[in-house]
Amino acid sequence: MVLLIGATGFLGPEVLKALLVKNYKVNCLVRPSSSRTALLGIAKSAGKNIDFSTGTLESGDSIITAIKKAKSVIYIVDLEYTHLLETFLKTAARAGLKRIIFISSTTVLIPLKSRIKSQKIKSENLIKKSGLDYTILRPSMIYGSEDDPNFSKMIKFIKDKGFFMTFGSGNNLIQPIYIEDVAGSVSSIINNKKTYKKTYNIAGKEPLKYNGMLGIVREKLKKRFRVVKLPLILSKLLISLYAGVSRNPLLTTDQIARMGVDKAYSYQKAREDFGFSPVSFEKGIEKLIKKLEAQN
């Protein structure tokens, strides 16, 4: 039995699909208030049954029974929330669990200071000291879900407004990863002992310049749109002023700063140990556009 923690989040449903394709028996840990409809729909489409356990990472006692039943756990809760991870690790030790896969992020590799980066690094260090047979996967920016906050949001904005705004020169490198490649990596390493006590960076097939990415989006959308470019320094000033008057700003100065940094990563270790072979951005964004069109 595989226990999936974070099943109702952004990545969880896609991981569930990948697990069911490989005939794993899956138990999804959900909060009492969480909807199970989407997960049940995935199971029905796959012709499989799934189990549910109710609990919260705020309480180790509420999740220990589910952990005891599991042979392995997939932990998809954001490692920014170190206090939740600490509760989980203590409970896993009480339950005698050994095999766990964690999802981190290449955010920890970006050469800029941030609270989120610090928290994720702290969480990774706790995992490495836990004595578990862990594997940590660090995906780059994930896209490919109909409601992902990155490229789905971008495509919907372009279709609605007819333009897109960028910050900086657009010559920085990015290497986004298609969501199915992340989920496939998770399902392929559960019983792969070569991956125990290791950390892997996983990313798209190859890095590309941000401007080049926009060109591919334009080609696949078959829609002309204007790109408005703002210099980084001006962008930081404007976002700083905006954040000062907004209770819930959509962008922060830290996010703007990251847009000027190259985000390109080698996944050679993942290729060698579990055959990681991601799709190109061209293929991934084409799949996403078709998903979005099917919604309309």
C-alpha positions as CSV (number, residue, x, y, z in Angstrom):
1,M,0.0,0.0,0.0
2,V,1.3,3.5,-1.0
3,L,0.1,6.4,1.2
4,L,-0.3,9.6,-0.8
5,I,0.0,12.7,1.4
6,G,-1.0,15.9,-0.5
7,A,-3.3,14.1,-2.9
8,T,-5.7,17.0,-3.3
9,G,-3.0,19.5,-4.1
10,F,-1.6,20.7,-7.5
11,L,0.6,17.7,-8.1
12,G,-1.3,15.0,-6.2
13,P,-4.0,14.0,-8.8
14,E,-1.3,13.5,-11.5
15,V,0.7,11.3,-9.1
16,L,-2.4,9.3,-8.3
17,K,-2.9,8.6,-12.0
18,A,0.7,7.5,-12.5
19,L,0.5,5.1,-9.5
20,L,-2.8,3.6,-10.7
21,V,-1.3,3.0,-14.1
22,K,1.4,0.9,-12.4
23,N,-1.2,-1.0,-10.4
24,Y,-0.2,0.3,-7.0
25,K,-2.8,0.2,-4.2
26,V,-3.2,3.7,-3.0
27,N,-4.5,5.3,0.2
28,C,-5.0,9.0,0.0
29,L,-4.6,11.0,3.2
30,V,-7.2,13.9,3.2
31,R,-8.3,16.5,5.6
32,P,-11.9,16.1,7.0
33,S,-13.0,19.1,4.9
34,S,-11.3,18.1,1.6
35,S,-13.4,17.0,-1.4
36,R,-12.7,13.5,-2.7
37,T,-14.6,13.9,-5.9
38,A,-11.7,14.5,-8.3
39,L,-9.6,11.7,-6.8
40,L,-12.6,9.3,-7.1
41,G,-13.1,10.4,-10.7
42,I,-9.4,9.6,-11.5
43,A,-9.8,6.1,-9.9
44,K,-13.0,5.5,-11.8
45,S,-11.4,6.5,-15.1
46,A,-8.6,4.1,-14.4
47,G,-11.0,1.3,-13.4
48,K,-9.3,1.0,-10.0
49,N,-10.3,1.4,-6.4
50,I,-8.6,3.7,-3.9
51,D,-8.7,4.1,-0.1
52,F,-9.0,7.2,2.0
53,S,-7.7,8.1,5.4
54,T,-8.8,11.2,7.2
55,G,-6.2,13.2,9.2
56,T,-4.1,16.3,9.3
57,L,-0.3,16.9,9.6
58,E,-1.1,19.2,12.5
59,S,-1.7,16.0,14.6
60,G,0.5,13.0,14.5
61,D,-2.1,10.9,16.2
62,S,-4.6,11.5,13.4
63,I,-2.3,10.1,10.7
64,I,-0.3,7.3,12.5
65,T,-2.8,4.5,11.6
66,A,-2.6,5.4,7.9
67,I,1.2,5.4,8.1
68,K,1.3,2.0,9.8
69,K,-0.7,0.5,7.0
70,A,1.7,1.8,4.3
71,K,4.7,0.1,2.9
72,S,5.8,3.5,1.4
73,V,4.7,7.1,1.5
74,I,4.7,9.9,-1.1
75,Y,4.9,13.2,0.7
76,I,3.8,16.1,-1.6
77,V,3.2,18.7,1.0
78,D,5.3,21.9,0.3
79,L,8.5,21.6,2.3
80,E,8.2,25.3,3.0
81,Y,6.0,24.1,5.9
82,T,8.8,22.7,8.1
83,H,6.6,22.4,11.2
84,L,4.3,20.0,9.3
85,L,7.3,17.9,8.1
86,E,8.6,17.7,11.7
87,T,5.2,16.3,12.8
88,F,5.3,13.8,10.0
89,L,8.8,12.6,10.6
90,K,8.2,12.0,14.3
91,T,5.0,10.1,13.5
92,A,6.8,8.0,10.8
93,A,9.4,7.1,13.3
94,R,6.8,6.0,15.8
95,A,5.1,3.9,13.1
96,G,8.3,2.2,12.0
97,L,8.0,3.5,8.4
98,K,11.2,3.5,6.2
99,R,10.5,4.3,2.6
100,I,9.4,7.8,1.7
101,I,9.6,10.0,-1.4
102,F,9.6,13.8,-0.9
103,I,8.9,16.6,-3.4
104,S,11.2,19.6,-2.9
105,S,12.1,22.2,-5.5
106,T,15.0,23.7,-7.5
107,T,14.2,26.8,-5.6
108,V,16.9,25.7,-3.1
109,L,19.5,26.1,-5.9
110,I,18.6,29.7,-6.9
111,P,21.5,32.0,-5.8
112,L,19.3,34.4,-4.0
113,K,18.2,34.6,-0.4
114,S,14.5,34.0,0.5
115,R,12.5,32.8,3.4
116,I,11.0,30.0,1.3
117,K,14.4,28.8,0.1
118,S,15.7,28.7,3.7
119,Q,12.7,26.7,4.9
120,K,13.0,24.2,2.1
121,I,16.7,23.7,2.8
122,K,15.9,23.3,6.5
123,S,13.3,20.6,5.6
124,E,15.7,18.8,3.3
125,N,18.3,18.6,6.0
126,L,15.8,17.2,8.5
127,I,14.9,14.5,6.0
128,K,18.5,13.6,5.4
129,K,19.1,13.2,9.1
130,S,16.0,11.2,9.7
131,G,17.4,7.7,9.1
132,L,14.7,7.0,6.5
133,D,15.1,5.4,3.1
134,Y,14.2,8.7,1.5
135,T,14.4,10.1,-2.0
136,I,14.1,13.8,-2.6
137,L,13.0,15.0,-6.0
138,R,13.6,18.6,-6.9
139,P,11.5,19.6,-9.9
140,S,12.0,22.9,-11.6
141,M,8.9,25.0,-12.4
142,I,6.0,22.5,-13.0
143,Y,3.4,23.1,-15.7
144,G,0.8,21.1,-17.5
145,S,-2.2,21.1,-15.2
146,E,-5.3,23.0,-16.3
147,D,-5.1,25.1,-13.1
148,D,-1.3,25.4,-12.7
149,P,-0.3,28.9,-11.6
150,N,2.4,29.3,-14.2
151,F,1.8,28.6,-17.9
152,S,-2.0,27.9,-17.7
153,K,-2.4,31.3,-16.1
154,M,-0.1,32.8,-18.8
155,I,-2.1,31.3,-21.7
156,K,-5.4,32.3,-20.2
157,F,-4.2,35.9,-19.7
158,I,-2.8,36.1,-23.3
159,K,-6.1,34.8,-24.8
160,D,-8.1,37.2,-22.8
161,K,-5.9,40.4,-23.0
162,G,-3.9,39.9,-26.2
163,F,-0.6,40.8,-24.5
164,F,1.8,39.6,-21.9
165,M,4.2,41.5,-19.5
166,T,7.7,40.4,-18.7
167,F,10.3,41.7,-16.3
168,G,13.9,42.1,-17.4
169,S,15.6,41.3,-20.7
170,G,14.1,37.9,-21.2
171,N,17.5,36.4,-21.9
172,N,17.6,34.4,-18.7
173,L,17.3,30.6,-19.0
174,I,14.4,28.6,-17.7
175,Q,13.8,24.8,-17.8
176,P,10.2,24.1,-16.8
177,I,9.1,20.5,-16.4
178,Y,5.8,18.9,-17.6
179,I,3.7,17.7,-14.7
180,E,3.4,14.1,-16.1
181,D,7.2,13.8,-16.0
182,V,7.2,14.7,-12.3
183,A,4.5,12.2,-11.6
184,G,6.1,9.5,-13.7
185,S,9.4,10.0,-11.8
186,V,7.6,9.5,-8.5
187,S,5.9,6.3,-9.6
188,S,9.1,4.8,-11.1
189,I,11.3,5.1,-8.1
190,I,9.1,3.7,-5.3
191,N,10.9,0.4,-5.1
192,N,14.2,1.5,-6.8
193,K,16.8,1.0,-4.1
194,K,19.4,2.9,-6.3
195,T,17.5,6.0,-5.4
196,Y,17.5,5.5,-1.6
197,K,19.0,8.3,0.4
198,K,19.6,10.4,-2.7
199,T,18.4,13.8,-4.0
200,Y,17.7,14.4,-7.7
201,N,17.2,17.6,-9.7
202,I,14.6,17.0,-12.4
203,A,13.7,19.5,-15.2
204,G,12.5,19.9,-18.7
205,K,14.4,18.4,-21.7
206,E,16.6,21.4,-22.2
207,P,16.9,25.0,-21.0
208,L,15.7,27.8,-23.2
209,K,15.7,31.6,-22.9
210,Y,12.5,33.2,-21.6
211,N,12.1,35.1,-24.9
212,G,12.4,31.8,-26.7
213,M,9.8,30.2,-24.5
214,L,7.4,33.1,-25.4
215,G,8.1,32.4,-29.1
216,I,7.1,28.8,-28.7
217,V,3.9,29.7,-26.8
218,R,3.0,32.2,-29.6
219,E,3.6,29.4,-32.3
220,K,1.6,26.8,-30.4
221,L,-1.3,29.2,-29.6
222,K,-1.4,30.3,-33.2
223,K,-2.2,33.8,-31.8
224,R,-0.3,37.0,-32.1
225,F,0.2,38.9,-28.9
226,R,2.3,41.8,-27.8
227,V,5.0,41.4,-25.2
228,V,5.5,44.4,-22.8
229,K,9.0,44.4,-21.3
230,L,9.8,46.2,-18.1
231,P,13.4,46.6,-16.8
232,L,14.1,44.7,-13.6
233,I,15.0,47.8,-11.5
234,L,11.8,49.6,-12.5
235,S,9.8,46.4,-11.9
236,K,11.1,46.0,-8.4
237,L,10.2,49.6,-7.6
238,L,6.7,49.3,-9.0
239,I,6.1,45.9,-7.3
240,S,7.4,47.3,-4.0
241,L,4.9,50.2,-4.2
242,Y,2.2,47.8,-5.2
243,A,2.9,45.4,-2.3
244,G,2.8,48.3,0.1
245,V,-0.8,49.1,-0.7
246,S,-2.1,45.6,-1.4
247,R,-3.1,43.2,1.3
248,N,-2.5,40.2,-0.9
249,P,-0.1,41.1,-3.7
250,L,0.1,38.8,-6.7
251,L,3.8,39.5,-7.1
252,T,6.6,40.2,-4.7
253,T,10.1,41.8,-5.2
254,D,11.7,38.4,-4.5
255,Q,9.7,36.9,-7.4
256,I,10.8,39.7,-9.7
257,A,14.5,39.2,-8.7
258,R,14.2,35.5,-9.5
259,M,13.1,36.3,-13.0
260,G,16.5,37.7,-13.8
261,V,18.3,34.5,-12.7
262,D,19.2,31.6,-15.0
263,K,17.3,28.5,-13.9
264,A,18.9,25.6,-15.8
265,Y,19.6,22.2,-14.2
266,S,21.4,19.0,-15.1
267,Y,19.3,15.8,-14.5
268,Q,22.1,13.4,-15.4
269,K,21.9,11.5,-12.1
270,A,18.1,11.0,-12.5
271,R,18.7,9.7,-16.1
272,E,21.3,7.2,-14.8
273,D,19.5,5.9,-11.8
274,F,15.9,5.7,-13.0
275,G,15.9,6.5,-16.7
276,F,14.4,10.0,-16.4
277,S,13.7,11.3,-19.9
278,P,11.5,14.5,-20.0
279,V,9.5,15.8,-22.9
280,S,10.5,19.0,-24.7
281,F,8.8,22.3,-23.8
282,E,7.3,22.3,-27.3
283,K,5.5,19.0,-26.7
284,G,4.5,19.9,-23.2
285,I,3.0,23.3,-23.9
286,E,1.1,21.8,-26.9
287,K,-0.4,19.2,-24.6
288,L,-1.4,21.9,-22.1
289,I,-3.0,24.1,-24.8
290,K,-5.1,21.2,-25.9
291,K,-6.2,20.5,-22.3
292,L,-7.2,24.2,-21.9
293,E,-9.1,24.2,-25.2
294,A,-11.0,21.1,-24.2
295,Q,-12.3,23.0,-21.2
296,N,-14.1,25.5,-23.4
